[in-house]
Amino acid sequence: MKQNKEPKRYDFTRKPKKPSPLWMWIANHFAIDPRLKGRPLTINKINMEGIKPPYLLLATHASMLDFPVMYKAVAPYGANNVVAIDAIRDVGDWLMRQLGCICKRKFVKDLHLIKNMKYSIETLGDIVCVYPEARYSFDGTTSFLPDSLGKSGKLMKVPVVVLRMYGPFISAPQWNKVEQHLPLRADLVCVANAEEVKTLSAAELNARIHKELQRDEYAWQKEEGIRNTYEKRAEGLHHILYQCPHCKKEFEMYTKGTKIWCNACKKVWEMSELGELHAEEGETEFSHIPDWMAWERKNVREEVESGKYRFEDDVTVHTLPNAKRFYDQGMGKLVQTVEGTHLTCTAYGKPVDLFWEGTELESVHVEFDYPFRKDKYKKNIFGDCIDISVHDDSYWLHPVSNRTQLSKFSFATEEIFRLAQERVKKEHSAKQN
């Protein structure tokens, strides 16, 4: 049923709380420890001598296993964890605030978030944990990282630490969320102490952060000889490997069990227990899954640069104005070209016409088969969807006819942003000359 009444929006001005010792004890014993049971976790602390809260923690993001790993890595301390509003909604706002969480919307510039982070550091004296990729990695490598991380680090005026995790992705990739019990590793690395944060330029600090956030979980899996024996480990892989490298056809890839194949040319690949791909016949174009995705991104970049790229589809629309529930808004239309991204729909009984220019949308949050726990969220079954936010609302959009195009949409958003940024820099340089 469509919602016509304007709901109350989430109040992002509320100050975060220091993590409650009682609720953290409960979370550790009834959520974190059980989640990690049967998953050997190795924590490596690098350059962390003398580093204590408060500090800024920047963590990689791959699956729901990131959160228990993060809490174990920073123990015995807690953290004010920056969490997306949909995750706040999943657990409950009251409980998440008791755990010290700070709510935000993905890929929206938010002054209140900066204020709440500074409050957590300066007044509460806590660790503030941010996941700068802002969405789960599709292929176990580092996703889009903003160039503002160095500026954010200098603004906080405390040590900057990176938490680089291995294992959360290969245990539960977003396109196959059945969690496997595989080894986990966490590298807690201080990239700049408080004095270095003062003396380094924002660009220098940004470069250090970006370097330490790089990882490749499939390469790590192969190096460590970690075998994933799950008999359906390839299912869902077609969400990210949507273009056939043999015949070049898009959106004709399918998966079942340990196989991925192209329905157009019938070529088949097998996914090994070490996460590698092998063609059943002929050449194996890409044995390393991230290489296949990099090839797809290159193709999207060429489409964007040539001006030929276009996405258009009808979408079902749900909004998330607060952390209580989604609101059904019926149908809308989503169009994306090299000029930007355009959404038209109706929300709360009023027409909505939103346009994000190329420079305004860095990336988008994509969910495959959302929500995974369909028994828990029977009223909101979206399937594959895109989440695009404005300051006071989030639009969850499910394309109704374009099959497995969301990875390409995500690539295109980032490439459109990159191209738009390059144009702005060229125009600025031309004016100065």
Helices and strands as residue ranges (DSSP letters): H 21-27, I 28-32, H 33-36, E 41-46, E 56-59, H 66-74, E 79-84, H 85-91, H 93-98, E 102-104, H 111-122, E 127-130, H 149-156, E 160-166, H 168-171, E 184-192, H 194-199, H 202-213, H 217-224, G 237-239, E 253-256, E 259-262, E 268-271, E 277-279, H 289-306, E 310-319, E 327-337, E 340-347, E 350-357, G 358-360, E 365-370, E 383-390, E 393-399, H 406-432
